Amino acid sequence: MFYSIIQRKRNEWLSRIDCPVRSLLSYIESKGMMRDAQIEAIKTYLFLKIECGNKPLWRLFTEGDFLSLDLDNMSLTTKARRILESNKAAASLYEYACLSDEKGDASAPALKKYIEDNPDTIDYVAVFKKFFYDVAYPDYIFSLPMGAGKTYLMAAFIYLDLYFSLNEPDNPSFAHNFMILAPSGLKSSIIPSIKNIQNFDPTWILPNPTASQIKNEIQFEVLDAQKTAQKSNLVKNPNAQKINSHLTSNEVRGLVAVTNAEKVILDKLDKDESPSLLSDKEKKEFEISNELRSIVGKIPHLSIFIDEVHHASDGDIKLRQVVNNWTETETFNSVLGFSGTPYLSTAESVKVGLDLSLKNKNLSNVVYYYPLIEGVGNFLKSPTIKVADGGYETIIRKGVTEFLDTYGNLVYSNGTCAKMAIYCGRIDNLEENIYTIVAELISKFGLNPADAILKYHGGNKEYSVPESATVEFASLDTNLSKVKIVLLAQIGKEGWDCKSLTCVILPQKGACPQNMVLQTSCRCLRQVVKDNKETALIWLNEDNAKTLNRELDKQQNTSIEELNKGGNTKQYTLQRFSRMEKLRVPPIDFFQLKVSYLTLVLEDELNTAKELQRDDFYSISGLQLIQQQNLKGEIEDKSTELLQDDESGKAITFNSWLHLICKESFRTLHIAQLKKYTTPLQAIFDTSTEFRDGIRILKGEYNQMQVRANVRRAFIPHRSIDVKEEVIPETTELLQIKNFQSTIEVNDTSKYFPNQEQVLKIVDADKGKKHLKAEIQITIDTLKALGNQEQTIQALLDSPDSYEPTDSNINDKTYHYLPYKFDSSFEISYFSDSLQAIIRDKQLEFYFNGDDNLTDFKIRCYKKHGKNWSLLGNYTPDFLVISRDEQGAIKQILIIETKGEGFAAKFAERRQFMEEEFVKLNNECFGYNRFSFLYIEDTMSPAEQDKKTLTAINQFFK
């Protein structure tokens, strides 16, 4: 709702030269451990904390902190212009209306017009307060889809606050202590995942020794005790005692308490009831909960983190009321919410004026939003979503069969096997129907249902919770679990983190609540291994598919169709630079083979009648050699078969025979041409066919295809092809400047090397600029904050060790443009590891040449058939290792080709031409060993690649 306005202003702040977090963000990005979704959230977090002073959203908007409105080119009344120019709150609301109108928000035109017509009747501050739920404290929501790493993001926020509060202990923008709350009813699934915060490595976002210092400060308290000590009549909440033990010290810092909302509120206590009306047991439970609520409110400099915050926004849950009481303390810091679905179950209404109210189902305090579609194919699996009509049994049979066919033998690199979840709705349906269907299907695939199927539910009167099911469910995402299919009823819809879950089936309406179809169906999208391209499968009945499409449209502005396309449509802008002038890369001189084909017609006049009467016209049928191949011409079955002509005995008429001859000519012959020679053609037809059982059939003794080919040949004049071979000298550039763009938009940066940060550092080094190490820059920023540290800061600036080294031994021998775009990760690893290590101390240069859009150095390849040549096509070499003579011209070139195992056969003929013909031709023309060719395949180990490359270089460049 408002997050796009915040992000625009955030980006302006980040682009400023004096932005105080540039070096910190550079460090985080260089570590490469945080996902793009997390880094973008951190940018927004730091912007709100540092630039915006950790103020409530209503204040930031009413005070104009996010304003970028240009009123000069707008058509406004004098009154409206005067108010919008003088009232920042009015201008902020009008800007929101204008931006929302551009995005197609239905209510925006009405709001925009109402402000223009009634500018002096609106209480703008009151409207913004209502938008942001009348809270007087910082209340920010970060919306990231499942699998984006919300718990690690929480940990990052904790460490960042402790880092900045360490430098500025009296700055109220930064928290010193933290309470993490999971929503009611989800403690069994969410609390364990939040414990992952303890495993977060702070060096991902902060350099040592600062990271280690802060980690040693943190004290975790998991408030999971269920009740008071047995036989105790005293109210002693053990969770409250844990918190109280920290409050005895004068300065509480680094406390991270993790609990469930049920520990701090009492769900069954209605807001209108009085504790005096409760039973003794209920009174004691109320007092126990109240003790914890009271003690939490005493924690100083406290920030509250609420996971799955959309639950806390439900009117039936009183968590917000409890949190509001805590915020009344003098040092309270903030409330941060995290959710993948920041939407209300029912729309809220905000009254703007007498005639206008705005309805909204989005949580308006979302400050950062990362769409689900951008995570798909990035850090989420790419799903195939299938919709089937018919009953649930049909869908289950189709879905289970496809899962076992596609993923049945899949074991991820961490040892976990792929799994499917079937949501069964009711426990009795799971036990009595669905288990039987799945067990039958599993057995057909040779699996034991007892081992491969897990039934998991909460139990009822007829069916108890299966023995050991809880332990098995908790162990699903380990390499110990052999379960392939999980049958669920009334559980696993939210908060369940099982990365090896690869498939979900929602076979019927009611398999999960209708407002949770999106969360449930996408349970299987979490990525198992970082940076892997993984896939998933989702089967839905028509009701659930309609609900999913509706939720995707309203909540994510996407659809099933877009998800099926693979997602990750986010565009990245890359800067590219030519270094041809810096490196003075010379052109390449070489010789190309050019083969010309001249067709000569040897007959002036065609004598078709004579040709149709030749004695050798009929071809005797023999055994045929049969091989199977696919549509690409690749042999699928290396075995061969010897078969008799399969046209033998085929019924045929004279007219159909003529039409077959025309059809096989690919329109070079027409039936009218054949009809002119009906008599000789009829004779050929009669000879090559016979009557059997009253019908005419093709004789098996003749090769019928060859007979028809001979007929067609009779209608074509005799030709001869004259082949002309030439050796052509060529001069080419390694970079076509006319095709080189200084900026490009891409949706996948993984094949571009080096990354943008390294690219800019190399370009700066070319200009003589140096970059401080990220940890040194952070140290200098800290010293500046402390004050009176100018001497120490200057000493750091004067020290050569404070600056990042520039690898001139490599950078001055490669990168004729930046960045390179590779075809595969194998090319990147070979270039960045093997080739760079080998070339580092040699007087050689090496360049990537494999982008055929940017290079002119391409070689025509031919295949020899006896004395003749056939063109294979152009070949663009991958890598060039070159040496120069004393004048700087190229002396020798080693061409290196890298290929994955699956492409070796396809490349074999061009490889043979390069190794045998191209190298020989050029070396003969130049009179010395001008070229050599090296082939590296990814089936070799890195050590084998290095050895083969080094040997070739040492032998060639003597």
N, C-alpha and C positions, 0 to 999 in steps of 0.2 A: 504493500500500500504506500508507505512512505520511504521504504528502504532505497528505492532508486534515487530519490532526492539526496539522501544521506551519502550514498555511494559516489554520486557525482561530485559532491563537495569534498569527500574523502580523497578522491583521485587528484583534485586540485592541490590539496595539502601535500600529498605524497610526491607530487611533481615539483614542489618547491625546492630550490637549492638548499635552503636552510632547514629542510624537514629533519627533525631530531632523531627519527628512527630509520633513516636510510641505511646506515651501516648495519643496524640490527637486522633489518629485513634482508639485506644482502647476505648476511651470515646465515640466516635461516634458509634462504633459497639455495645457497651454495652447499649446505649440508645435504639437501635433497631427500630428507626423511619425511617431511610434512607434505601432504597432498595439496594440490592447488586450491581445493575447497577450503582447507584449513588455513592456508596462508592468507587467502583473501579475507577470511573471517578475522584473523589476527590483525590485519591492516585496519579493518573497521573498528575493532576493539581498541587498538592503540589510538586511533583518531578520536574516538569518543572519550577515552580516558585522558589523553594528553592535550589535544587541541580544544576539545569541548568541555574539559574540566569535570567530567563525570556528572553532568547535570541531568535532571529529569528531561524526558523528551519534550514535554509541553513547554518547558522553559526555553529549550534550544530553538524550537520552532517560533515561539512568540517573540523571542529576542532577535530573531533573524539570522541565527548562526548558519543556516543552510541556504540562505537566499542567493539566487542568481538571476532574479527576474529583471528583464529589460523592458521597461514600460514605454520607452520612447517610440517604438513602432506599433503600439497598440492603440486601437480606436476606443477611447474611453470618454465618459462624460467628465466635466470639470470636477464635479464632486467626487466621483470615483477615483480620478487620478490624484486628487489632493489627499484623500484618505489612504490610498495605497502607497503614496510616496512618503507619508508621515507615520504610518502605522505598520511596523514590521510584522506584527501578527496577521494583520489583514493581507499584507503582501504575500506572506508565506502561505496562507490558505488559498489565495487566488492563484499562486504559482502551482500549488498542488492540483487545483481544479484544471488549470491549463494543461499540465503534464498528463493528468489522468484522461483528459479529453483526447489527447493525441494517441493514447493507448487503447481507446475505445471503451473506457469505463462508462457504463450507461448513466450513472448519476452525475458524472462530471459536467456535462453541458448545463444541467439544471443548476448546479452549484455555481458555475462560472457566471451564468446569467443573473442569478440571484445576488451575487456580490456586486455585479455591475449596476444592477437596478436599485439595490438596497444597501449601499456600502456603509451607511451610518446607523443601521438598525441591528447589526450583528455584534454580539459579545464574543469577539474573536478569541480572547484568552479562555473564556469558558468553553468554547467549542473544542479547542485543542486539549483542554483538561479532560473533557468528556471523551475525546478520541483516545486518550491515553489513560483511561480508567480512573481518573481522579486520584492518582498516586502522587505523593510528594517526593519520591525517591527515584534514583536511576533504576529503570526497569526495562531491560533490553532482551530481546529474543533473537537467537541465532538459529536460522532454519537451514539444516543440512539434511540430505536424504540418508536413509539407512545405509550403513557401510562406508560413510564418509569419514568416520572416526570422531564421533562427538565426544567420547570419553577422553581421547587424547587431546582434543581441543580444550576440554575443561582443564586438563593437567597443564597445558600450555598457558592458559589464562592465569592459573594459580602461580606458576613460576614467574610469569611476567610481572604480576602484581607484587610478588615478594621481591623481585629484582629492583623495581622502581621504588618500592617503599624502603628498601635497604639504602638507596641513595638519598631518598627524601622521606624520612620517617614521619614528618609532620604534614605531608601532603595528603589531604583527605580523599584525593582521587583514587588512591591505591589501598586495597584491602590488605589486612595482616592475617586474617583467619577466614575459614571457609566452612560452610555447611552444605553438603550435597544431598538433595532430597529426591527420592524416586516416588512416583505417584502411588496411591493406594491400590492394592490388589495386584501389583506387579512385582512384589519383592522377590519372589522366587526366580524371576528371570532377569530383572534389571540390576539388583544389588550386586550379583557376581560380576557383571560386566563393568560396573562402576569401580570395582576393586582393581580393575586394570590400570587405573590412574597411578597406582603404586609402582607399576612396572614402566612408567614413562621415563625415557632417557632425556634429562634436561639439556644435554649437550646438543640435542637437535635444534634448540632455539637459543641457547646461551653458551658462550665459550667457557671452558675451564680457566681459572679455578672458581669462577663465580657460580657456575652450574652446580658443582659439587658442594660448595658452601651452602647454597640454598637447599639442596637436597638433604643435607645433614640437619637443617633446621626443621624440616617438615615432620610433624607427628600425626600419624593416621589413627583415627578412632572409628571403628565400624560399630555402630550402635545397633547390635542385632540381638541383644538379650531379650528373652521373651517375657519374663515375669520376675517378681521379687523372690527373695529367698524363701524356701518352703517353711511353713509353720511360722512365718513372721507376721505379726500383727501391725508392724510399723510400715509406713509408706516409704519405701526405699527403692526408688527406681534405679536399677543398676546402670542404665544408660545415662541417667542424670549424674550418677556418681562418677562415671568416666569423664564427663565434661567438667565437673566440679574440681576434679583432681588437677586440672590445668589452670583453673582460675585462682589457685592459691598463690601463684607467683605474681610479682608486680607487673611484669610485661609479658602478656600472652602473645605469642607470634608463631606462625607456621602450623597452627592446628587445622587439620582437615578432617572434619567429622562427616561420616557417610551413614545415612539412615533412610528409612522408608517413611512416607508421609503418615502411615498408620501409627508411627511411634510418637508423632508430635500433635496429632489431632485424633479425636474419637469419632469415627464415622457414624456410629449408631446414635450419637447424641444429637438430637434435632436442635436447631438453633433457637427454637422457641421454648424448649424445655428448660427447667431449672434443675441444677444438680440435686436439690432437695427432694425432687420427685423420684429419684433413682433408688434402686435396691442397694443393699449394702455392698454387694459385689460390684455393681455398676459404679457406685460412689468411689470405691477403692480404685477401680480402673481409671475413673476420671481424674482422681487425685494423682495417680501415677503419671498419667499423660501430662497433667498440668505441671507437675514437678519438672519434667523434661522441658516443656515449653518455657517455663520460667527461667530455668538455668541457661538455656540457649540464648535467651534475650540479654544475658549479661556478658556474652562474649564480645570484646571490643573490636572495632574495625572489621566488622563481619560482612562477608559477601555470601549471599545465598545462591546456590546453583540448583535449578529445578530441571530435572531431566523429564522428557516427554511432557513438556509444560502445558500442552493443550488439555491434558486431564485436569490440571490445576485451574483452568479457566472455566471448567464446568460449574454451573450454578449450584449443583448438589454437593460439591466438595468445598470444605471450609478452610482449605489450606491458605488461600489468599488472606483470609481474616487473621489467621495465626501469624503469617509473615508480616502483615501490616502492623501488628503489635510489636514485633521485633524491630521494625524500622523506626520506631519512635525514640530509640536510644540515640544519644548524642553523636556517637561515632559510627553509626551504621553506614555501610558503604554502598551496597547495591544488590539488586536481584537480577540474575542472569538466567534466562530460560533457553532450553534447547529442544528442538522438535523438528521432525521431518514433515509433519503435517500441521502447520500453524493455523488451524481453522476452527471456528466455533460450530457447535452442532446446530445452533439456531442463530439467525442474524440479529445483531444488536443495532439499535437505532440511536442516532445522534441528532438532536434537534439543533438546526442552524438558525432558523427564524420561524415566524408564525406560520408560514406557508411551505416550509421545506424541512424535511428530516432525511438524513442519509442512513440507509441500511447497509450493514457490512458484516460478512461472515469471516473475514480475515482478521487475524490478530494484528491490530494496527501497530503494536510496539515491536514488530519485526524490524531489526536494523540491518540484518544481512540475510540474503536468500540465495541458496544455490539449488537450481532446479534438478530434479531427478534425471531428466533427459541428458544433462551434461555429464552426469556421473556414469551413464551407461556407456560401456566401451572404454571408460577412463579408469575408474576404480571400482566399477560394478560390472558384473557379467552382462553380456549382450543377450537378451532373451529372444526366444521365438515363442510368441503367444498364439495359441490355437483355440478356436471356438468351435464347439460341436453341439449339434442339436441331439435330440433323443434323451433317453433316461440316463440316470447317473451310472448305471452299470456299463452302458456302451462307452461313456466317456472314460471311465476307469480302465476298461479293457484297452481302449486305444492309447490312453496316456501311459499306462504301465508298460505296454508292449513297446511303444516308441522309446520310453526311457531306458528299458533294458537293452534294446537294440543299439541305442546311441551311446549311453553312458554306463551300461551294465558292467563293463570291464575297466572303467576309468578310475585310476588311482592318482590323486594329485601328488605333487612333488614332496609334500609334507607327510605323505603316508596315509592320508585320509581317503576313503573311497566315496564316490559320488552317491548322493542320497536323494530320495523323493519323499515329499510329505503329502499325504492325502487328508484333507480336512473333511471329517465325516458328519459334522453337525451334532448328532445325538450319539450317546454312548451305546444304546441298544442297536442302532444301525451299524455302528462300527463292529460290535461283537458278533451280531447275528448275520449280517449280510456282506459288508465290505471286506472283512477279513477272509471270508470264504472265497470270494472272487479273486483277491490278490494272492492268496495261498495257491490257488489253482494255477494262476499265471506264472508265479515264481517257480513252481514245480516243473513247468514245461521248459524253463530255462536251466534246469538242472540244479536249482538252489533249494536248500532246506528252509521251509517257511519258519521253523522255530528259530533259526539263526538270522535269517535275512529280514524278518518283519518284527517291528516293535509296536505294540499297542500301548498308547499312553493317554490317560485321561484321569479325571478326578475321582471316578468311582460313583456308584449310586447303590440303591437297595438291591438291585439284581446283580450288578457286576462290581466287584471290588477292584481297587487299583491293582493291576498286575504286579506280582512279586518281582522285586528288583528293577521294575520299570523306571523308577526315578533315577537310580544310579546309571542305568543304560542310557537314559535320555541325556543326563548330564555329561556322559562320555561320548556322545555321538561325534563330536568334532575332534576326536583323537584317533591315532592310528591303531588303537586297540579295538575300535568298534567295527564289526563286520555287518552291521545293519545296513540294508539298502533302501527299505521302505518303512516310513514311520506313519502309523495311522493315529490321527489326533482327533480328539473331541473336546471342544470347549477349552482349548489350551493352545499355546504356541502361536497366537495371532499377532502378538506384539512383544518386543523386547527379547525375542529368542534369537540369539546370535550363533548360528551354525553355518560357518563359511562353506563347508562341504555339501550343504544342501543345494542341489542342482536343479531340482524340478518340484513344482507344486501343482496339485490338482484341486480345484474347487468344483466338484461334480454336480452340485445342486444348490439352489437357493437356500440360504440358511446354514450353509456349511461354515460360515462365519457371519458376524453381524454385518448388515448392509453398509454401515459407515466405516467398515474396516476391510473392505475388499482390496483396496489399494495396498495397505500395509501387509495383508496376509498373502496376497498373490506374489508380492515382490520379496518375500522372505528369502527366496533362493538367489537373489542378485548379489549378495556379498561376495567379494573377491577372495579367493583362497591365497593366491601368491601375488604379491605386488608386481605390477607392470606386466602381468600375463594377460593375454587376450583370451578370456574364458567365456563360455556360453552357458545358457540356461534354457529350460523348457517350462512353459506354463500352459496348462489345459484348463479351460473354463466352459461351463455351460452358458447358454445364451443370456440368462438372467444376470449372472455374475459378470459376463463380458460387457453388457450394457452399463451395469453399475460402475465397472472399472473405467470404461470410456468416459462416463459422466464425471467421475472423480478426477481422472487425468486432465480432462478439459478444464474443470473449475479450479482444481488445486495446483496443477502443474502446467497448464496451457499447452498440453500435448495430447497424444492419442495412442491407442494400441498400434496403429499403423506406423507412427513415428518411432515407437519403441522397437518394433520389428525391423526397422531400417538400421538399427544399431546404435542410435543416439550419438552422443559426443560430437555434436555439431558446432561446438564452441569454436570460434575463430581466434587465432593468435596472430598478432602482427610481428613479423620478423624483419630486422634490419639486415641488409646484406652489403658487403663492401668488396670492391675490387682491389687487389694488391699487386696487380700486374706491373704497375709502374714501380712500386716499392721493391719488388723482387727482380725487376727487369727480366721477366720470363720471355725468352726468345721464341720465334716461331719454329715449327717442326718441319724439316724437309724430309720427304720420303718418296718412294716410288709405288704407284698403284698398278695392279694388273687390270687392264680393260679388255674385255672380250666382247666383240661385236658380231652380230648374227645377220647375214644377208641372205634372204630367201630368193632363189632363182627358179623361175618357171621354165621347165625344159621342153614342154609341149606347147606348140602354138595353137593347135586345135585338139579338142578332146574327142576321142573315139569311144564313146560309152558302149555302143553295141558290140564292138570288137572285144572290149574288156570283159563284158558279161559272158563271153563265150570262150574264155581262156581254159586250157586243159587243167591248170593247177588251181582252179577256182574253189574246189571243195577241199576242206580241211578235215582230215580224219580225227575223230575224238580220241583223246588219251586220258590217262588219269590226271586229275587236277590237284595242284598243291594249294591247300586251303589254310589261311591263317586268319585269326580274329583280330580286329583292330577297332578302336573307338573313333569318334567323330574327328578327333584331332590327328588321326593317322597313326596313333601310337599302338604298338602291338600289345594286346591285353593278355594273350595266351601264347607263350613261346612254343608250345607244342603245335605240331602240324598234322593235318589229315589229308589222306589221298582219297578223293572221291570221284566217281563217275560223273559225267556231265549231267547236272540235275534237271536239264531241260528235256532229257530223253523221255518220250512217251507223252509229252505235253500236247493237249488238243489245241489246234490252231486252224484258222482259215486264211485264205490268200490275202484278203483285205487287212485282217488283223496283223498278219506278218509284215505287210507294207507299212502299216502305221507304226509297228515296233521299230522298223529300220529308221523311220523318220524321227521317232522319239529318241533313239540312241544317237542320232546325229547332232543333238542339241541345237536343233533348228537350222542347221546348215543345209539340210535337204527338206523338200516339201513334197507332199503326195502327188502334186501335179507333175513334178519332174519324173517321178517313178512311173506314172501312168503312161508316159510316152513310150516306155519300153516294156509294156505289159507282156508281150510274147516271150522274150528271153527270160524275164523275171518269173513268169509262170513256169517255164521249163526248170529253172533253178529250184523253185518252190516244190514242183512235183518230184524232182530228184531227191531233195533233202527231207521229204515227208513220205508217209505211207498211210493207207487206209487200214484201220483195225477196228473191228466191231462197229462198222458203219460210220466211223468218224476219222478225220485225217489228223495224224499226230506227227510230231517231230521224230526223225530217226536218231537212235542213239549212237550210230556209227560215225556221225559227223559232229564236228565241233560247231554247233549252231551259232554261237556268238561270232566265231571267225568267219563263217559263211556270210553273215549279215555285214560284217566289217568289210569283206571283199566287195559286196554290193556297193557299199558307200564309196569305197575307193575308186570304183569304176566311174563315179561322177565327179572326180577331182583330178585335175591335170597333174602330171608328174612334176615334182619340185625337188630342188636340191638346196641345202643350207650351206653357205660359205661362211666359215668361222674365221674371224680376224682377231689375232691376239696383239695387244699393244702394251708397252710399258710407259706409263704417263708420270712425269714428275709433278709433285704437288707440294705446296707450302700452306700450312694451316696454323691457326691460333688455338691455344688451349681455352680461351674464353671469348665467346662471341658477345661483345659489349652490347650490340644492338638488342640481344635477347635478355640482357641482365637487368633486373629490376632492383632498385635500392631498398624497397619494402615489398613484402609479399604477405598475403593472408593465407594461413594454413589452419587446418583443424587437428593436426597431429604433428607435434614437434619432435617426436622420438627419433626420427630418421635424420634430423639435422644435427650436424656436429661441427665444431663444439657448440655448447649452449650459448644463449645470448649474452650472459654475463661474461663468459670467457672471450666471446667475439669482441665485445666492447673493450675488454682489457688489452687484447692484442692490438686493436686499432689505436687505443690510447698510447700503448708502448711504442707504436710506430711514430707517434707524435712527440715522444719523449716524456709522457706523463707517467707518474707512478701512483700505485694504489696502496693505501694503508691496509694492513691485515685487519680482518673484521674484528678480531679480539682486541687489537690495539686501538681501533676507532672507538669501540665500546668503552675501553678503559679511559680514553681521553674524554669521552662524553661524561663519564662518571666523575672524573677529576674536575671537569668544568662545573658540574653540579655542586661539588663540595666547596669550590672556591679556593682562592689563594694557592693554586697549584701550577702557576704558569711555568715555573722552572722545570718541574717534572714533565709537564706537557711538551715543552720545547725540546727536552732531552729525548723524548720519544720520537718527536718529529725529525730530529737530526740523526737518529740511529738508522743505518741501512737495514738492520734486522727488523724494523717496524713495517717494512714494505714487502708486498707480495713479490716473489721473484718472477722475472720474465724469462721464460725458457727460450732464449734467442737461439740456442743450439738446434731447436726444433722449428720455432716459428719463422726463422729466416730461411728455412729450407723447404717450406711447404705453404699451404693455404694461399694459392694465387687468387682465390676469392674466399669470402667467409659469409655464412657457414657452408660447408659441403652438404649436399643432400644425397644420402646413401640409399641403396635399395634394400638393405637388410642389416640386421644387428650383427651378423657375421662380418660384413664389410667394415662396420664401425669398429668392432673389437680387433680385427686384424690390422686396420689402419692405426688405431690409437695405442695398441699394445705392441704387437710384433714388429710392425714396420718402423714405428718411431724409435723403439729401443735399438733396433739394428742400425738405423741411419744416424743416430744421435752423434756419434763421433767420427762419421765418415764425411768426406767432401763430396757428398751427393745430395741431390734434391729429389723430393717425391711429391707427386701431385695426383689428386683424384680426378679421373677423366670420364667417370661413368655416367654423368648426367648429359644425355645426348641432346638436350635442349640448349646446353650452354657451350658445348665443345664442337670444334670443326674437325678434330682428329678422329675420323671414322674410316674404316677399311672395308673395301668390297671383298667379299669372300666367295670363292667358287669351289665346286666339286668336280673332279675330273672323272670322265667316263671314257676310258680308252684315250683317244686323241682329242676328245671334245670336252667342253666345260659347260656346267650349268650354274647359274647364279644362285647362291644361298642367301644373299642379302648383305646389308651393312653390319659391321661389328664395331662396337665402341669399347675400346679397352678400359678396364676398371682403374688401374693404377699405372703410373709411369715413374720409374726411377731413372734420373738422368745425370749425366756428368757433362761438364763443359770444358771447352778448350781454353787456351790463354786469352783469346779474344772475347770470351763469354758466349760463344755460339755452342749449340748442343753438339756433343761429340758422340755419345752413346746413349741408348735408351733401352732399358729393360721393361718390357710390358708384363704386368702381373694381372692375371685373371683369377678372381675368386668365385667359386660356385658352390651352392648348396648341393647336397647329395641328389635331391630330386631333379635338379636341372642339368646334371652332368651329361646324360645321354642326349638331351636336346642340343647341347652346345658342342657335342663331340666332333661334328663335321667341320664347324668353323674353327674349332681348336686345332684340328689337323691341318687345315689350310694355313693358319697362323704359324704353327710350329714348323711346317715343311716348306710351304710355298712363299709366304710373305717374308719371313726372315731370310731365306736363301736368296730371293730376288733382290732385296735391298742390300744385303751384304755384298753380293756380286756387283751391283751397280755402284756402290760407294767404294768398293775395293778393300774394305776392312769390316770387322765385326761391329756394324752400326747398330743392329737390333738383336735382342734375344727375347725369348718368351718363357714365362714361368706360370705354371698352373697350380693353384692351391684349392683344395676341396675341404669342406667343413667336417668331413669324416676323420681328418687328421687331428691329432691332439695338438694343443698349443705348442708343446715342445717340438713336435714333428714339423709344424708350420714354420717355427723359428729356424730350425735346423735346415730345412729345404730352402728357405729364403736366403739365409746367410750364405749357404754353399753357392747358390746361384749368383749372388752379388759378388762374392769373392772370386769366383771363376770368371765372371764376365768383365768386371771392372778391375783389370789388372794394372 
